[in-house]
Amino acid sequence: MPSSRAPRPAPPDAPEKAVIVAACEAFIGDVLKPRFLPQIRPTQWNYVIDIRGEWAAGRYRFMQRYKSGMEHNRGDEFDAPFARIDRMGPDRFDIYWMRHTGKWWRLHVGVTLAEALRILETDGVLYPV
């Protein structure tokens, strides 16, 4: 029976990983935050306080950081990923979207890092909520 699991990303060497992380962090600071979080707007519910990223196991996840404004857990914070890029080989990435079901869904395969960041900037499905 074939597996529905995505292939495991190939680990980059330290210099390549540093380039990927730096490009993604610059993208967050220069594109995502100004566009999707120009200011923090506290509410009585959960509200976004940051957009950040994290490298783990050959993947870079883009996440929104939420803070709770609800009475029973006011001030609690949590992360909600909305997109990720998996490094599949030298300058080759697959792009995934986090569905409302909590499952990752692969949308693009084998793009360069520059293409991946352009797709994240222009494809509305991959925008933070």
Long-range contacts (C-beta under 8 A, 24 or more apart in sequence): 6-86, 6-94, 6-96, 6-104, 6-106, 7-88, 8-57, 8-58, 9-57, 9-58, 9-59, 9-86, 9-87, 9-88, 9-94, 10-58, 10-87, 10-88, 10-89, 11-58, 11-87, 12-58, 12-87, 12-90, 16-87, 16-90, 17-55, 19-113, 20-55, 20-60, 20-87, 20-113, 21-53, 21-55, 21-60, 23-113, 23-117, 24-53, 24-60, 24-62, 24-85, 24-117, 25-53, 27-117, 27-120, 27-121, 28-52, 28-53, 28-62, 31-117, 31-121, 32-62, 32-128, 36-127, 36-128, 37-128, 42-67, 42-69, 43-69, 44-69, 44-70, 45-69, 45-70, 46-70, 48-128, 49-77, 51-128, 52-79, 58-86, 58-87, 59-84, 59-85, 59-86, 59-87, 60-84, 60-85, 60-87, 62-120, 62-128, 64-128, 64-129, 80-129, 82-126, 82-127, 82-128, 82-129, 83-120, 83-126, 85-113, 85-116, 85-120, 95-119, 95-120, 95-126, 97-125, 97-126
